[in-house]
Amino acid sequence: MKKPRILLIDDDKNTANGLRKILLQDGYDTSCVYTGNEAISLIDTEHFDIVITDMKLPDISGFSIIEKVKKKDEDIPV
């Protein structure tokens, strides 16, 4: 069974990279970005099965990201 593709969004690079490393070791296809605008660009062009986001980002809020993801596909867990 194919594991879900995950997008991680966190401005704390240590947290994001640590979680990404764990997920990659477990076989998940994981992309990692550090700003909300980077996340929005990826969400517009790529498909993710799960989105994990920090709520307080330096450029836009996590709520804006949730709204964008749900507008694209309301079934994607965030």
PyMOL CGO cylinders between C-alpha atoms (Angstrom):
from pymol import cmd
from pymol.cgo import CYLINDER

trace = [
    CYLINDER, 0.00, 0.00, 0.00, 1.29, 3.44, -0.95, 0.3, 1, 1, 1, 1, 1, 1,
    CYLINDER, 1.29, 3.44, -0.95, 1.89, 5.74, 2.01, 0.3, 1, 1, 1, 1, 1, 1,
    CYLINDER, 1.89, 5.74, 2.01, 0.32, 9.22, 1.96, 0.3, 1, 1, 1, 1, 1, 1,
    CYLINDER, 0.32, 9.22, 1.96, 2.22, 12.20, 0.57, 0.3, 1, 1, 1, 1, 1, 1,
    CYLINDER, 2.22, 12.20, 0.57, 2.73, 14.78, 3.32, 0.3, 1, 1, 1, 1, 1, 1,
    CYLINDER, 2.73, 14.78, 3.32, 3.39, 18.52, 3.29, 0.3, 1, 1, 1, 1, 1, 1,
    CYLINDER, 3.39, 18.52, 3.29, 5.03, 19.94, 6.42, 0.3, 1, 1, 1, 1, 1, 1,
    CYLINDER, 5.03, 19.94, 6.42, 4.89, 23.70, 7.05, 0.3, 1, 1, 1, 1, 1, 1,
    CYLINDER, 4.89, 23.70, 7.05, 6.82, 25.19, 9.96, 0.3, 1, 1, 1, 1, 1, 1,
    CYLINDER, 6.82, 25.19, 9.96, 9.02, 28.27, 10.26, 0.3, 1, 1, 1, 1, 1, 1,
    CYLINDER, 9.02, 28.27, 10.26, 11.11, 26.51, 12.91, 0.3, 1, 1, 1, 1, 1, 1,
    CYLINDER, 11.11, 26.51, 12.91, 13.52, 24.69, 10.64, 0.3, 1, 1, 1, 1, 1, 1,
    CYLINDER, 13.52, 24.69, 10.64, 14.77, 22.33, 13.36, 0.3, 1, 1, 1, 1, 1, 1,
    CYLINDER, 14.77, 22.33, 13.36, 11.24, 21.16, 14.15, 0.3, 1, 1, 1, 1, 1, 1,
    CYLINDER, 11.24, 21.16, 14.15, 10.29, 20.81, 10.48, 0.3, 1, 1, 1, 1, 1, 1,
    CYLINDER, 10.29, 20.81, 10.48, 13.47, 18.99, 9.48, 0.3, 1, 1, 1, 1, 1, 1,
    CYLINDER, 13.47, 18.99, 9.48, 13.33, 16.68, 12.50, 0.3, 1, 1, 1, 1, 1, 1,
    CYLINDER, 13.33, 16.68, 12.50, 9.76, 15.64, 11.76, 0.3, 1, 1, 1, 1, 1, 1,
    CYLINDER, 9.76, 15.64, 11.76, 10.54, 15.29, 8.05, 0.3, 1, 1, 1, 1, 1, 1,
    CYLINDER, 10.54, 15.29, 8.05, 13.48, 13.01, 8.84, 0.3, 1, 1, 1, 1, 1, 1,
    CYLINDER, 13.48, 13.01, 8.84, 11.28, 10.75, 10.97, 0.3, 1, 1, 1, 1, 1, 1,
    CYLINDER, 11.28, 10.75, 10.97, 8.58, 10.58, 8.30, 0.3, 1, 1, 1, 1, 1, 1,
    CYLINDER, 8.58, 10.58, 8.30, 11.10, 9.85, 5.54, 0.3, 1, 1, 1, 1, 1, 1,
    CYLINDER, 11.10, 9.85, 5.54, 12.62, 7.04, 7.62, 0.3, 1, 1, 1, 1, 1, 1,
    CYLINDER, 12.62, 7.04, 7.62, 9.12, 5.56, 7.90, 0.3, 1, 1, 1, 1, 1, 1,
    CYLINDER, 9.12, 5.56, 7.90, 8.76, 5.66, 4.11, 0.3, 1, 1, 1, 1, 1, 1,
    CYLINDER, 8.76, 5.66, 4.11, 6.51, 8.71, 3.70, 0.3, 1, 1, 1, 1, 1, 1,
    CYLINDER, 6.51, 8.71, 3.70, 6.98, 10.99, 0.68, 0.3, 1, 1, 1, 1, 1, 1,
    CYLINDER, 6.98, 10.99, 0.68, 7.39, 14.26, 2.58, 0.3, 1, 1, 1, 1, 1, 1,
    CYLINDER, 7.39, 14.26, 2.58, 7.91, 17.82, 1.40, 0.3, 1, 1, 1, 1, 1, 1,
    CYLINDER, 7.91, 17.82, 1.40, 8.90, 20.55, 3.83, 0.3, 1, 1, 1, 1, 1, 1,
    CYLINDER, 8.90, 20.55, 3.83, 8.57, 24.34, 3.55, 0.3, 1, 1, 1, 1, 1, 1,
    CYLINDER, 8.57, 24.34, 3.55, 9.24, 27.14, 6.02, 0.3, 1, 1, 1, 1, 1, 1,
    CYLINDER, 9.24, 27.14, 6.02, 6.76, 29.84, 5.01, 0.3, 1, 1, 1, 1, 1, 1,
    CYLINDER, 6.76, 29.84, 5.01, 3.08, 30.00, 4.24, 0.3, 1, 1, 1, 1, 1, 1,
    CYLINDER, 3.08, 30.00, 4.24, 3.70, 31.47, 0.80, 0.3, 1, 1, 1, 1, 1, 1,
    CYLINDER, 3.70, 31.47, 0.80, 5.95, 28.53, -0.11, 0.3, 1, 1, 1, 1, 1, 1,
    CYLINDER, 5.95, 28.53, -0.11, 3.20, 26.20, 1.08, 0.3, 1, 1, 1, 1, 1, 1,
    CYLINDER, 3.20, 26.20, 1.08, 0.53, 27.96, -1.00, 0.3, 1, 1, 1, 1, 1, 1,
    CYLINDER, 0.53, 27.96, -1.00, 2.72, 27.67, -4.10, 0.3, 1, 1, 1, 1, 1, 1,
    CYLINDER, 2.72, 27.67, -4.10, 3.15, 23.92, -3.57, 0.3, 1, 1, 1, 1, 1, 1,
    CYLINDER, 3.15, 23.92, -3.57, -0.52, 23.38, -2.77, 0.3, 1, 1, 1, 1, 1, 1,
    CYLINDER, -0.52, 23.38, -2.77, -1.42, 25.11, -6.04, 0.3, 1, 1, 1, 1, 1, 1,
    CYLINDER, -1.42, 25.11, -6.04, 0.85, 22.89, -8.14, 0.3, 1, 1, 1, 1, 1, 1,
    CYLINDER, 0.85, 22.89, -8.14, 1.13, 19.54, -6.34, 0.3, 1, 1, 1, 1, 1, 1,
    CYLINDER, 1.13, 19.54, -6.34, -1.13, 17.03, -4.61, 0.3, 1, 1, 1, 1, 1, 1,
    CYLINDER, -1.13, 17.03, -4.61, -0.69, 16.13, -0.95, 0.3, 1, 1, 1, 1, 1, 1,
    CYLINDER, -0.69, 16.13, -0.95, -2.69, 13.58, 1.03, 0.3, 1, 1, 1, 1, 1, 1,
    CYLINDER, -2.69, 13.58, 1.03, -1.98, 15.22, 4.41, 0.3, 1, 1, 1, 1, 1, 1,
    CYLINDER, -1.98, 15.22, 4.41, -0.92, 18.75, 5.39, 0.3, 1, 1, 1, 1, 1, 1,
    CYLINDER, -0.92, 18.75, 5.39, 0.74, 19.47, 8.75, 0.3, 1, 1, 1, 1, 1, 1,
    CYLINDER, 0.74, 19.47, 8.75, 1.08, 23.17, 9.47, 0.3, 1, 1, 1, 1, 1, 1,
    CYLINDER, 1.08, 23.17, 9.47, 2.26, 25.49, 12.17, 0.3, 1, 1, 1, 1, 1, 1,
    CYLINDER, 2.26, 25.49, 12.17, -0.50, 27.99, 12.95, 0.3, 1, 1, 1, 1, 1, 1,
    CYLINDER, -0.50, 27.99, 12.95, 1.83, 30.97, 13.50, 0.3, 1, 1, 1, 1, 1, 1,
    CYLINDER, 1.83, 30.97, 13.50, 3.98, 31.61, 10.46, 0.3, 1, 1, 1, 1, 1, 1,
    CYLINDER, 3.98, 31.61, 10.46, 5.89, 34.80, 9.66, 0.3, 1, 1, 1, 1, 1, 1,
    CYLINDER, 5.89, 34.80, 9.66, 3.98, 35.64, 6.47, 0.3, 1, 1, 1, 1, 1, 1,
    CYLINDER, 3.98, 35.64, 6.47, 0.46, 34.17, 6.62, 0.3, 1, 1, 1, 1, 1, 1,
    CYLINDER, 0.46, 34.17, 6.62, -1.51, 32.28, 9.23, 0.3, 1, 1, 1, 1, 1, 1,
    CYLINDER, -1.51, 32.28, 9.23, -2.02, 28.55, 9.38, 0.3, 1, 1, 1, 1, 1, 1,
    CYLINDER, -2.02, 28.55, 9.38, -5.75, 29.27, 9.10, 0.3, 1, 1, 1, 1, 1, 1,
    CYLINDER, -5.75, 29.27, 9.10, -5.17, 30.75, 5.63, 0.3, 1, 1, 1, 1, 1, 1,
    CYLINDER, -5.17, 30.75, 5.63, -3.34, 27.58, 4.63, 0.3, 1, 1, 1, 1, 1, 1,
    CYLINDER, -3.34, 27.58, 4.63, -6.17, 25.40, 5.95, 0.3, 1, 1, 1, 1, 1, 1,
    CYLINDER, -6.17, 25.40, 5.95, -8.66, 27.49, 3.97, 0.3, 1, 1, 1, 1, 1, 1,
    CYLINDER, -8.66, 27.49, 3.97, -6.60, 27.10, 0.78, 0.3, 1, 1, 1, 1, 1, 1,
    CYLINDER, -6.60, 27.10, 0.78, -6.22, 23.32, 1.23, 0.3, 1, 1, 1, 1, 1, 1,
    CYLINDER, -6.22, 23.32, 1.23, -9.93, 22.82, 1.95, 0.3, 1, 1, 1, 1, 1, 1,
    CYLINDER, -9.93, 22.82, 1.95, -10.87, 24.94, -1.09, 0.3, 1, 1, 1, 1, 1, 1,
    CYLINDER, -10.87, 24.94, -1.09, -8.76, 22.64, -3.28, 0.3, 1, 1, 1, 1, 1, 1,
    CYLINDER, -8.76, 22.64, -3.28, -9.97, 19.38, -1.68, 0.3, 1, 1, 1, 1, 1, 1,
    CYLINDER, -9.97, 19.38, -1.68, -12.08, 19.36, 1.47, 0.3, 1, 1, 1, 1, 1, 1,
    CYLINDER, -12.08, 19.36, 1.47, -11.18, 15.72, 2.20, 0.3, 1, 1, 1, 1, 1, 1,
    CYLINDER, -11.18, 15.72, 2.20, -7.47, 16.41, 2.78, 0.3, 1, 1, 1, 1, 1, 1,
    CYLINDER, -7.47, 16.41, 2.78, -6.72, 16.22, 6.52, 0.3, 1, 1, 1, 1, 1, 1,
    CYLINDER, -6.72, 16.22, 6.52, -4.92, 19.27, 7.89, 0.3, 1, 1, 1, 1, 1, 1,
]
cmd.load_cgo(trace, "trace")
